[in-house]
Amino acid sequence: MLVLSLGCESVDYNHVADTISSEKPVEFLKIQDYGGQKTMEKGIEKIKSIAKDAIKQTRKETDMSYITAGLECGGSDYTSGLASNIVVGKISDWIVNNGGTTIISEVPEFIGAEHLYAKRAVNEDIQKQILETVYNFENKLKMEAKVDFRKGQPTPGNIEGGLTTIEEKSLGAVKKSGTAPVSGVLKYGERPEARGHYLMNTPGYDVESVSGEVAGGANIVMFTTGRGTPTGNIITPVIKITANEDTYKIMDDLIDFDASPIMRGEETIDEAAGKLKELFVSVANGRLTKAELNEQDDFAIYRIGPTY
């Protein structure tokens, strides 16, 4: 990896490079040391050197403990909570039960269902953190942005897709988390200290939410969508899943997995989960997702403080 700095940022660029180098090879360049064109030339040289070393790496068999999966949804409709989110929840449980980690995010989309999710906390302290995280997010919007989140949800697209209340949307969204115990609440971009299932404090905006999960270590993201969305990520493969037959027909070049047979009564939840599990393993072994093939390199950082 190449860390590029202007040279006078408020962020300590040496600390950034050192942190990355603890896990993978990293090179560093400061524009103010070389100028524009020379920095580009030196950067290309360094990246070529890194690439040569990367080619020498060989594939090794590993276990599920190396997997951290992000759980995301966007453009939800009535099929999301009835089918695709439940299937993803099955895969989340499978990952956790086999020693892996899953992270669900989008805290504002827990409103109305947070008490049910909190019941799965491993202890009372985590349960309290879950409830406070949801309450504080909503209250922050009211106090700082003067926004009543409940009045803007569901979105017009959600409503057109058959969702009627924020509680209905939240009950469907939480299904992605499966049934595993909740091991903790993470700050935005924070990495879990142990394996298990976690809630990360992110906004509902898909790109910012996925970026937070990836910063927290997610090396695969399962993303359900009823209405359809092309969102990907610049670092991590994003598996797009829908249970809406019409959406899949229109957007099959953007969506990896069709769960609509569940809605037609042609497949059970478990049968669809078995097929999604096969796709998940295939992507973990290097298969490219539609978002990768389409070069949908979305990335956005959630700003939790003022810009200065």
N, C-alpha and C positions, 0 to 999 in steps of 0.2 A: 504494500500500500504506500502511496505517496501523500504526505501531508504538505500542503502548500499554504504558506503564510505571507501576508504583506510585510509584517515585521513589527507593527506597532499596535496590534489589537489588544483589547482588554483581556482576552483569553490567553492564557499562558500556552503558547504553541509547543514549547518543549515538553510540557506536561502532557499535552494531547498525544504527541508522538511517542513519549515514553510509555504511556498507558496502552497504546495500541501495540507497541513492540513487545509487551509482555505476553502477547498471545499470537502474534504473527509478524513476519518481516516488515519493516517500515523504513522508508527513506524520507528525508526532510529537505525542503527548499524554502528560502526566504526571498521574495521578489526584490526587496530593497538591497539585497546583496549582489544581484546580477542584472536587474533590469528586466524588461518584458520579454524580448525575443530570446535572450540568452537563458532566461528561466525556462521558457518553453523547450528549448533545445536540451538543456540539462535534465529537465523533467522527463522528456522522451527517452533519454539515455538510461535514466534510473529505472523507468517502468520496463524497458526492454530487459534490463538486468534481472529485475524481479520476476518477469515472465519466464526467463530462461530457467530460473530456479524452480518456479511453479511447475513447469513441464516435467521436471524430474520426480515430482510427487507421484506415488502409486496409490491406487485404491485399496482400502483395507476394510474388512468386515467389522462392523461395530454393533453395539446394542442400542436399545431405545433411550438410554440415558443421555445420549448425545443429541437427542431431538428435543427442540423447544418449538411448539407450534402456536402461532397466533390465531385467535378466533375472532372473526370480524364479519359484519354484515353491512349492507348498504343498498339503498333503493328497495327496501323491504315491501312485501305485499302479504296477502293472506296466506300464500303458500309457504312463506318463510317459517312462520311459527308452527305450521301444521306438518311440515315435511323436512325441508332442507336443513333448518337449524337443529332439528332433532337428530338427523343423520350425523351432522357434524358433532353433536354432543356425544353420540356413540363412539366416534373416532377419538374424541378428547378423552373419554373414559379408558379406551383401549391404550392410548399413549401413556396416561398416568398410571394405569394398573401394571404397565410393563416397564416402569422406571423412568418414563419421560416427563416432560413438563408442558403444560399448556397455559396460555395467558389470554384472558378475555379482557376487553377494554370498553370504551364508550360509556363512561359512567352516567351521563344524563339519560341514557336509554335503559337504565335500571329503575327509573322513577316509577313507582307503583308496584314493582316486583322485588325491590331490594330486601324486604323482610323475609321473603321466601329463600332468596339466595343466601342471606346472612345465616339462616338456620343451619347451613352446611359448614359453617366455620369450624375449624378444629378446636377453637376455644372461645371463651367469652370475650377476650380482648380483641381477637380478629373479628368477631361478630360486631363488636362496637365500632371498630375501624371501618367496616363495610358500610354500616348505616351512616356514620359521620361523614364518610367520603361522598356519598350520594347527596346527603343533606347540604354539606358545605359547597358542593359544586353548584347546586341549584341556587343556594343563597348568595353565592358569589356573583352569579349572573344577575340576580335581582339588585344587589347592592352596588356593584361596580359598573355593570353594563346597562342597568335599568331594563332588563329583559326578563319577562315571565316565560320561562321555557315551556311551561304547560300550555300556554296559549298558541305557541307555534308548532306544537306537535299533536298528532302526526302531521307530516308535511303534506302539501297538496298531492305529491306523487304517491305517498303512502295511502292517502285517502282514496285516490283513484284506483289504487291496487286492492282496496277492500278493508283497510284498517280504519277503525272508528275512534279509538281513544289512545292516549299515551300509555295507559295501563295495558291495553291489548298489545300494543307494539312492544312494550318492555317484557311482557310475559313470553312473547315469542323470541325476543332477542336473547334472553337469559338461557333459553333451551340449548344454545350453542355450548354452554359450559358443562353439559352432561349432568352427572350426579356425584362426581368425585368431591371429597371434602375440600374446602377452600383453605389453603395453607397460609395465605397472607395477602396483604394489600401493598402494591408497589407504587412508588412515585413514577411519574412520567419518565420512561427510558431506563428505569432501574432494573437491574438483573436480579432474579431470584437467587437466594443464597442456598436453597435446597430444591430438590425435585418435588413435583406436585402440581396442583392447579392454583392459579393466582388471578386476582383482579388487579388491573393496572389503571391508575387514575389518568384517563385521557378524555379529550372532548369527543363528541359524536362525529366530527368531520372525518371521513374515511381516511384521507391521505395522512393527516396528522396522527390519527389513531394507529394506523399500520406502522408508520415511521417510529412511533413510540415503542410498539411491540418489538420491532426489529432491533432498535437500540437496546432493548431489554434482553436480546439474545434469540429472538424467534428466527429460526432458519428455514421455516416453511410457514405460510399463512393460508388458512382455509377461510375463504370469503364467500358468504352466501348473498345472493341478490335475487329478489323476485321480479323487480322491474327492469333490472339490467344496468350494469355499470362497468366501464372499461378499466377501472383502477388496477394498477400493478405496483411494483416497488423497484427501486433502483438496485437494491442489494439482494433481496430475498424473493424466491419464487412464490407467487400467489395463485392458489388453486381457486378458480371461480366456480361456484355451484349454484344452480337454480332448480326450483321445483315447478316453475311456471312453463308450461309447454310452449306457449306462444313466444315467450321471451327467448327460450332456447332456439326456436326455429329462426327467429329474426337475428339473434346475436350469437349463433353457434361459433363464429370466428373469434369470439371474445370469451366464451364460457367453456370450461373444461369438463364439467360433469352435469349430466341431466338427471335430476331426481324426480322429474314429472311422472314417471310410471307409478310412483306412490300415490299421487293424486288421482290417477285413473284406476287405481285398484289393481294394477298389474304387477306390483312388487310390494313386499312388506318393507318396513323400516330396516329390519335386520338384513334383508337381501340387498337393499341399496347401500347400507353401511359396509357390507362385505365388498361391494364393487368399489366404493370410495376408498376403502382401506388399500385395495390393490393399486389404485391410482396414486394414493399418498406414498406408498412404498416406492413406486416407480419414479415419482418426482424426487424423492429422497435419494434415489440412485442416479439422478442426473437427467431424467426426462424433462424437456422444456415445457413450461405452461404456455397457454395462449398469450398471457400478458408478456411473457419473455419473448415469444416469437414476434409479437407486435411491437416490441420495444417500448412498452408502457412503463417508463422509468419514473414513476411518481415519487415525490419526496417533499415533505413539509414538516417543520418543527413547530410544535405547540409552544407559544410564548407564554410563560407563566408569570412574567414580570414585565416592567416597562422597558422600552428600548432607549438606550442612552449612548 
